[in-house]
Amino acid sequence: MVKQEKQLYEFGSFRLDVRERLLLRDGQPLHLAPKAFDLLLTLVRKSGQTVEKDELMKEVWPDSFVEEANLTVHISALRRALGGRREGNGNGYIETVPKRGYRFNANVRMVREESPAAEQAAPHVTAAGETSEPEGRTQTGVEVATGFLPADGLTFVETARRETAQAQGVAATPRTTEPGPLAGWIGEHRIVASITLAALAVAVVGFALWMKRAVTGIQAPLPSIKITRLANTEKSVQVALSPDGKYIAHIISSAGQQSLWVSQVATNSSVQIVPPTDVAYGGLTFSKDGDYIFYVSNSALYQIPVLGGEARKVLADVAGAISFAPDGGWFAFVRSLNTEETALMIANVSGGGERILATRKKPEFLSSAGPAWSPDGSLIACPWGMIAGHKEMGITGVEVATAREKQITAQKWQAVDRVAWLSDGSGLIAPAVETGTGPLQIWHIPYPAGEARRITSDLNNYGDLSLTADSESLVTIQFERRSGLWIVPGGDPSRAKPVTSGKHDLYRVISLTPDGRILYPSNASGSRDIWIMNADGTKQKQLTANAGANLQPSASPDGRYIVFLSNRAKVGAFNIWRMDADGSNPIQLTHGSGEVQPSCSPDGRWVVYSQGGPETSPEKKTVWKVPIDGGEPVALTNTPASGPDISPDGRLIAIWYKQDATSPWKIALIPLAGGPPVKIFDATRTSIFRLRWTPDGQAVTYIDTRDEVSNIWSQPIGGGPPKQLTQFTSEQIEGFDWSSDGHLICSRGYNARDVVLISGFR
């Protein structure tokens, strides 16, 4: 066993574990945001000393400019986590030193562990005694992996699914593995497996610590962790682990096609068992004996030998992943019964004996993410959701013998992926996200009682977990988003050059101010906020703070206002807000169930936008306008439309347009005053991002993504075919804008993925 030294700090009933980034109280983990953990660690290491505010902010946010309000918010969160008052003392752990900073008041003991059983105490920690060992901080960057900044109003769930859709040359429509009538409905709530795991070692150690504690009820020594990264799996989008842990099945997506592979863990060798096609695969599940792999394609369930052979169709109308009973003779799955109803079903392994156990009628649904059959065979857990009003997801349990439903947990999330039972039946684990734009984290859901808690607590994303039969190993996909800003002077592709780049830096839905600065969303402060910076990436400044998630900024042409999306008024619904250019005086402009893609008119009087929230398919979105000073919204289209942008002269709006729900998307020009299109162009839509007028008003530009590579194209409004402006040969464009002097700024990124096997955590 490899021995790695751990560094811990103890005070009162608390233990601060640096390497695992855990705060424990009496052995139980407490949830802390990543920046709050960094802040606490800094204060604890300088216990008894006054730490200036500026010093704290430089330590916790070393590469970003943030408002002092962020420091105050995280201090308040720490005080709540620590219980406000110090045990046995009337003073709080964190003391405010007026006009200076903060002081941590506790008798801190530093502990080093070189093996699971070894502990070595150290004297009280002072500034002079600080260790120089790395802290293993979670990278925060600007925007987390795959986004979780909606583009075109998409939630994190839809954004993750969009990558495969764009690679196939279509808009982000529901996956073909889901049934027809409710595909659009269920698809809005299915998290595909291209979501993720970064900062892996930190997360796994935390998970392992919890797994041991969940079984014993006490804090256990940290075991040795073995992490195996599979070769040649960087384009995997779904994954499953055989019950004995010997094989990993994974779906690879490349050049708009998907194929199914099986890798042998011991030899790290792979074999393709289903060749590439333009049909999407999903729902990977091993049979209980590990001899077969089940998968879903075109809403049908197939069975194929684990090392390849002829695939056999087992059952039609299967909406996603299945789960086997303990004896392997039956499996559970979700099906849409009609356009209004989904059902949890069971069938025997041959596809016969179908029986409905539970149903949900719209606006509720049972998720195609996949159910989980309990180890004792008595109960099936299944994610469910609500798509109207207070949008949320939870986990229900259905008794197999009686079909009675029972509550698994009272916890609600914005999204839940496939659930998995622990082998002893003591609970489930599942990737879930608390907010529509937050990262997907791994949760432990105790059963039959107990409070659900996050196993991971960082800015990374975790998805499509699969466990061995004994819960001793798990497999997941490590996903890392890398992106940056590029400038194309004068729109000349030969002069394109990068401005900024980095891991997790995700500048989606960027917008330029009249003076050439860049507006963008970022989570550098620990929450999703609107930021601004110079065109060269310098002088970053935060404009919003402590008010929900804030996205899709757009500056008014006169420089007075910034319009943006925020869910501060209604959890789960993003409305359009307006604030002054410095971030002050926020005013809510729309109050519906969801609005996206705001754009200001040149005269500063109107804001045009797409009506329809994250659950609304593009075919059901319409374009509206609302006075920038507040007032009643006005509908501009009554057929499918989105992506509006107003011409420089303020007369026309360019939109993605459909004559009806079944016709193809085209670019149309409609009057700002309202009315039918005055021109329609046959440009091909391959992305869901906003259109942009060129500064001279002579063309409408858009993103065209083909074979996983994006470029900017231009449609002249005088007529003629579209023209390709940029000549990029790699990466995808996620947002762009034009400066008043004709320079193009665009964000480009790509997804780095790997299948990772984790063992030794029990």
HELIX and SHEET records of a PDB file:
HELIX    1   1 PRO A   34  ARG A   45  1                                  12    
HELIX    2   2 LYS A   53  VAL A   60  1                                   8    
HELIX    3   3 GLU A   68  ALA A   81  1                                  14    
HELIX    4   4 ALA A  127  GLY A  129  5                                   3    
HELIX    5   5 PHE A  156  ALA A  167  1                                  12    
HELIX    6   6 ALA A  183  GLY A  187  1                                   5    
HELIX    7   7 LEU A  200  THR A  216  1                                  17    
HELIX    8   8 PRO A  489  GLY A  491  5                                   3    
HELIX    9   9 PRO A  493  ARG A  495  5                                   3    
HELIX   10  10 PRO A  618  LYS A  620  5                                   3    
SHEET    1   A 6 GLN A  28  LEU A  30  0                                        
SHEET    2   A 6 LEU A  22  ARG A  25 -1                                        
SHEET    3   A 6 PHE A  14  ASP A  17 -1                                        
SHEET    4   A 6 LYS A   6  PHE A  11 -1                                        
SHEET    5   A 6 ARG A 109  GLU A 113 -1                                        
SHEET    6   A 6 GLN A 120  HIS A 124 -1                                        
SHEET    1   B 3 THR A  50  GLU A  52  0                                        
SHEET    2   B 3 GLY A 101  PHE A 104 -1                                        
SHEET    3   B 3 ILE A  94  VAL A  97 -1                                        
SHEET    1   C 4 LYS A 226  ARG A 229  0                                        
SHEET    2   C 4 LEU A 744  SER A 759 -1                                        
SHEET    3   C 4 SER A 473  VAL A 488 -1                                        
SHEET    4   C 4 SER A 466  LEU A 467 -1                                        
SHEET    1   D 3 LYS A 226  ARG A 229  0                                        
SHEET    2   D 3 LEU A 744  SER A 759 -1                                        
SHEET    3   D 3 GLN A 732  TRP A 738 -1                                        
SHEET    1   E 4 LYS A 226  ARG A 229  0                                        
SHEET    2   E 4 LEU A 744  SER A 759 -1                                        
SHEET    3   E 4 SER A 473  VAL A 488 -1                                        
SHEET    4   E 4 LYS A 497  LYS A 503 -1                                        
SHEET    1   F 4 SER A 236  LEU A 241  0                                        
SHEET    2   F 4 TYR A 247  SER A 254 -1                                        
SHEET    3   F 4 GLN A 257  GLN A 264 -1                                        
SHEET    4   F 4 SER A 269  THR A 277 -1                                        
SHEET    1   G 4 TYR A 281  PHE A 286  0                                        
SHEET    2   G 4 TYR A 292  SER A 297 -1                                        
SHEET    3   G 4 ALA A 300  PRO A 305 -1                                        
SHEET    4   G 4 ARG A 312  ALA A 316 -1                                        
SHEET    1   H 4 SER A 323  PHE A 324  0                                        
SHEET    2   H 4 TRP A 330  ASN A 338 -1                                        
SHEET    3   H 4 GLU A 341  ASN A 348 -1                                        
SHEET    4   H 4 ARG A 355  LYS A 361 -1                                        
SHEET    1   I 3 GLU A 364  LEU A 366  0                                        
SHEET    2   I 3 LEU A 379  MET A 386 -1                                        
SHEET    3   I 3 ALA A 372  TRP A 373 -1                                        
SHEET    1   J 4 GLU A 364  LEU A 366  0                                        
SHEET    2   J 4 LEU A 379  MET A 386 -1                                        
SHEET    3   J 4 GLU A 392  GLU A 399 -1                                        
SHEET    4   J 4 GLU A 405  GLN A 407 -1                                        
SHEET    1   K 3 ALA A 415  VAL A 416  0                                        
SHEET    2   K 3 GLY A 427  VAL A 433 -1                                        
SHEET    3   K 3 ALA A 420  TRP A 421 -1                                        
SHEET    1   L 4 ALA A 415  VAL A 416  0                                        
SHEET    2   L 4 GLY A 427  VAL A 433 -1                                        
SHEET    3   L 4 GLN A 441  PRO A 446 -1                                        
SHEET    4   L 4 ARG A 453  ARG A 454 -1                                        
SHEET    1   M 4 SER A 511  LEU A 512  0                                        
SHEET    2   M 4 ILE A 518  SER A 522 -1                                        
SHEET    3   M 4 ASP A 529  MET A 533 -1                                        
SHEET    4   M 4 LYS A 541  GLN A 542 -1                                        
SHEET    1   N 4 ASN A 550  ALA A 555  0                                        
SHEET    2   N 4 TYR A 561  SER A 566 -1                                        
SHEET    3   N 4 ASN A 575  ASP A 580 -1                                        
SHEET    4   N 4 ILE A 587  GLN A 588 -1                                        
SHEET    1   O 4 GLU A 595  CYS A 600  0                                        
SHEET    2   O 4 TRP A 606  GLN A 611 -1                                        
SHEET    3   O 4 THR A 622  PRO A 627 -1                                        
SHEET    4   O 4 VAL A 634  ALA A 635 -1                                        
SHEET    1   P 4 ALA A 641  ILE A 646  0                                        
SHEET    2   P 4 LEU A 652  TYR A 657 -1                                        
SHEET    3   P 4 LYS A 666  PRO A 671 -1                                        
SHEET    4   P 4 LYS A 679  PHE A 681 -1                                        
SHEET    1   Q 4 ARG A 692  TRP A 693  0                                        
SHEET    2   Q 4 ALA A 699  ARG A 706 -1                                        
SHEET    3   Q 4 VAL A 709  PRO A 716 -1                                        
SHEET    4   Q 4 LYS A 723  GLN A 724 -1                                        
END                                                                             
